[in-house]
Amino acid sequence: MPPATPAVPACDVWWADPALASPALLGLLDEDERARHARFRLAADRDRYAVAHSLARLVCARAAGCAPRDVAFTLHCDHCDRPEPHGKPRPAGPAAGWEISITHSGSRVGVAVARGLPVGLDVERVAESRDLEGLASYALTGIERAALESRPEAERTGGFFTYWARKESLLKATGAGLSGGLTPITVSGPHESAAVLSWDPPGAPDEVWITDLDAGPDYRAALSVLAGGPVPVTEHDAADLLKSCR
């Protein structure tokens, strides 16, 4: 299959269910990934990991026009001094030049891929049982907490996870992850279109664009791209792509 080289910047997001995990998918993982997969105690965690990381190889191979096993990943972190490899995965080999972001929560696994544009994808399962008050103090600014508390009580849990997904997608796009801190960022309210209202340095990128995605009624999802304006996004069901490996 020839490489997918977009004429204009664009992003593809692939969604999958961890129930699609199969032994064949483990053959797409490298040695370190298989070792990490084996360390998960719960089968559900192993399935999410296997689907997420095999799907990352499959979508990169599709984009680059190469075999999935030819795709490698290197880990990059520009935000700390830890000596061991860690941080955001970046495609290498035939898929060099593409950017990806991996996310999973509950029964949703997602991979975003774009050519030359750092991306951040996050999905969160709306969980009523979580300690929202404690999480809000860790994740939200005063402006955001006031906006959330102004909403009807029935909307607050979903609204909180909208905030979280937006903010984590932004941090994943920069490569900082949650170590970059959630409270330096203020985003628009969950009842408004996704937008960055402020981002305190250090860590704030020069350009960023963010949008919400529909991951299902019990989930909140967001995509961020380090770009100066809107980026066309195409969402895909990854079921057939994963089943092709069986």
Disulfide bonds with the S-S distance in Angstrom:
none
